[in-house]
Amino acid sequence: MSAPDKTIPPNASGFTTMEVLVCLAIVAILAGLAAPSFRDFVNEQRLASTMGQLTNDLNFARSEAIKRNARVLLCARKPGATTCANTPDWQNGWLVCYDANNDDECDASAAQDPNPVRVANLLGAQLSLSGSNGVVRFNPIGSSGAVSTLTLTGTWADSTTRIGTVAASGSITTRKN
């Protein structure tokens, strides 16, 4: 029994180590050039997504006020709690809750009717949300009675700003600065 022939046939094809290293270097350079743009894209998508969630919850609060025929609040959340913070700093998230007794606080929760109705968690460290006040109120007819502005910004360089406005009529608009 003879040992197998370990010589490479003359017509064998493949890549040399040098060719593979050159290709890897080119891929690394292209990835390095694309990374900052991709990071900015991800950050802007996070900003847009958070504003979309906030707008959705504002519309939900308005429709809940009409449905319940009672006042519903969207308010800044106290850290680690499910109560309103009544502060213009919305960094800890927000709550949607009903407030039938008009005291700007979430009413007591019942098993068949939990309160708050929705809870948005703490915002990421790269986002900053502030409001003209700590509470947006929706009356039983869907109006808010006062203009409220919520401003969402990113903490990275060249971040855009998203502004949500609730008119006294209850109409909700958003725009990008």
C-alpha positions as a printed NumPy array, in Angstrom:
array([[  0.   ,   0.   ,   0.   ],
       [  1.466,   3.295,  -1.036],
       [  0.856,   6.719,   0.511],
       [ -1.588,   8.998,  -1.328],
       [ -0.089,  11.576,  -3.673],
       [ -0.097,  14.994,  -1.916],
       [  1.067,  17.072,  -4.817],
       [ -1.247,  19.715,  -6.251],
       [ -2.275,  19.076,  -9.805],
       [ -1.209,  21.805, -12.266],
       [ -4.83 ,  22.71 , -13.26 ],
       [ -6.079,  23.277,  -9.652],
       [ -7.927,  26.553,  -9.039],
       [ -8.424,  28.664,  -5.895],
       [ -7.337,  31.867,  -4.177],
       [ -3.934,  32.655,  -2.817],
       [ -3.5  ,  33.986,   0.683],
       [ -2.504,  37.356,  -0.718],
       [ -5.691,  37.619,  -2.807],
       [ -7.847,  36.821,   0.229],
       [ -6.031,  39.428,   2.361],
       [ -6.444,  42.117,  -0.301],
       [-10.191,  41.392,  -0.535],
       [-10.551,  41.529,   3.26 ],
       [ -8.704,  44.861,   3.358],
       [-11.039,  46.329,   0.716],
       [-14.135,  45.089,   2.594],
       [-12.801,  46.557,   5.865],
       [-12.196,  49.957,   4.226],
       [-15.697,  50.025,   2.709],
       [-17.277,  48.986,   6.021],
       [-15.368,  51.768,   7.791],
       [-16.705,  54.316,   5.318],
       [-20.3  ,  53.064,   5.608],
       [-20.44 ,  52.756,   9.428],
       [-21.016,  56.465,  10.254],
       [-23.808,  56.761,   7.692],
       [-25.441,  53.581,   8.943],
       [-25.198,  54.786,  12.572],
       [-26.899,  58.078,  11.636],
       [-29.591,  56.155,   9.767],
       [-30.271,  53.923,  12.797],
       [-30.399,  56.937,  15.142],
       [-32.839,  58.812,  12.89 ],
       [-35.031,  55.703,  12.649],
       [-35.059,  55.458,  16.462],
       [-36.102,  59.115,  16.636],
       [-38.869,  58.638,  14.054],
       [-40.094,  55.459,  15.748],
       [-40.342,  57.126,  19.164],
       [-42.238,  60.084,  17.696],
       [-44.544,  57.65 ,  15.912],
       [-45.269,  55.855,  19.194],
       [-45.914,  59.169,  20.966],
       [-48.278,  60.335,  18.208],
       [-50.07 ,  56.994,  18.286],
       [-50.53 ,  57.265,  22.069],
       [-51.809,  60.855,  21.747],
       [-54.411,  59.698,  19.222],
       [-55.281,  56.747,  21.465],
       [-55.758,  59.058,  24.487],
       [-58.03 ,  61.319,  22.462],
       [-60.163,  58.414,  21.228],
       [-60.33 ,  56.944,  24.761],
       [-61.634,  60.278,  26.085],
       [-64.408,  60.233,  23.487],
       [-65.174,  56.541,  24.049],
       [-65.258,  56.805,  27.851],
       [-66.988,  60.205,  27.839],
       [-64.445,  61.204,  30.484],
       [-61.151,  63.068,  30.651],
       [-58.063,  61.103,  29.609],
       [-54.48 ,  62.177,  30.221],
       [-51.221,  61.587,  28.465],
       [-48.628,  62.573,  31.05 ],
       [-44.934,  62.366,  31.842],
       [-44.209,  59.301,  33.934],
       [-42.595,  59.292,  37.389],
       [-39.403,  57.203,  37.431],
       [-40.245,  53.541,  38.031],
       [-43.908,  54.268,  38.768],
       [-47.261,  54.283,  37.002],
       [-48.269,  57.761,  38.102],
       [-47.996,  61.18 ,  36.47 ],
       [-44.841,  63.186,  37.176],
       [-46.346,  66.593,  36.222],
       [-42.982,  67.769,  34.902],
       [-41.939,  69.038,  31.463],
       [-39.203,  66.327,  31.403],
       [-40.639,  63.242,  29.669],
       [-37.386,  61.242,  29.704],
       [-38.943,  58.519,  31.915],
       [-41.64 ,  57.78 ,  29.339],
       [-45.345,  58.562,  29.503],
       [-48.71 ,  57.202,  30.572],
       [-52.185,  57.193,  29.075],
       [-54.753,  57.071,  31.878],
       [-58.294,  58.188,  32.578],
       [-59.013,  60.982,  35.035],
       [-62.756,  61.152,  35.683],
       [-62.361,  63.36 ,  38.773],
       [-60.242,  66.002,  36.912],
       [-57.335,  66.095,  39.39 ],
       [-54.594,  65.551,  36.752],
       [-53.776,  62.149,  38.272],
       [-54.615,  58.647,  37.13 ],
       [-57.77 ,  57.372,  38.828],
       [-57.648,  54.202,  40.9  ],
       [-57.349,  51.014,  38.912],
       [-60.022,  48.313,  39.003],
       [-59.689,  44.669,  37.967],
       [-62.18 ,  45.104,  35.123],
       [-60.835,  48.554,  34.164],
       [-57.045,  48.848,  34.669],
       [-55.459,  52.266,  34.858],
       [-53.098,  53.432,  33.362],
       [-54.338,  52.172,  30.031],
       [-50.909,  52.395,  28.337],
       [-47.378,  52.816,  29.654],
       [-44.381,  53.923,  27.569],
       [-41.02 ,  53.024,  29.07 ],
       [-37.907,  55.069,  29.728],
       [-36.423,  56.648,  26.615],
       [-32.953,  55.654,  25.49 ],
       [-29.975,  57.748,  26.526],
       [-29.658,  59.094,  22.973],
       [-33.146,  60.658,  22.983],
       [-34.505,  63.646,  24.855],
       [-38.24 ,  64.411,  25.144],
       [-39.619,  67.535,  26.754],
       [-43.052,  69.08 ,  26.833],
       [-44.546,  72.496,  27.294],
       [-46.052,  70.974,  30.435],
       [-46.261,  67.565,  32.091],
       [-49.825,  66.674,  31.103],
       [-51.832,  66.646,  27.879],
       [-55.546,  66.513,  28.703],
       [-58.298,  65.293,  26.391],
       [-61.901,  66.149,  27.266],
       [-64.901,  63.899,  26.51 ],
       [-65.455,  65.629,  23.163],
       [-61.811,  65.043,  22.108],
       [-60.574,  68.593,  22.618],
       [-57.603,  69.404,  24.808],
       [-58.557,  72.927,  25.834],
       [-54.956,  74.189,  25.571],
       [-52.077,  73.929,  23.133],
       [-49.381,  71.44 ,  24.161],
       [-46.044,  70.924,  22.458],
       [-43.758,  67.901,  22.8  ],
       [-40.21 ,  68.145,  21.444],
       [-38.119,  65.052,  20.718],
       [-34.426,  65.428,  19.902],
       [-31.409,  63.194,  19.578],
       [-28.23 ,  63.776,  21.544],
       [-25.91 ,  63.001,  18.594],
       [-24.385,  65.612,  16.304],
       [-26.615,  66.86 ,  13.459],
       [-29.722,  65.247,  14.963],
       [-33.078,  66.394,  13.658],
       [-35.852,  67.496,  15.986],
       [-39.417,  66.162,  15.909],
       [-42.187,  68.352,  17.296],
       [-45.645,  67.118,  18.17 ],
       [-48.357,  69.718,  18.74 ],
       [-51.784,  69.163,  20.246],
       [-54.116,  72.035,  19.364],
       [-56.847,  73.226,  21.727],
       [-59.314,  71.459,  19.413],
       [-57.484,  68.171,  20.081],
       [-55.965,  67.973,  16.617],
       [-52.519,  66.375,  16.653],
       [-49.766,  67.341,  14.209],
       [-46.106,  66.413,  13.965],
       [-43.272,  67.98 ,  12.034],
       [-39.579,  67.489,  11.546],
       [-37.105,  70.344,  12.037]])
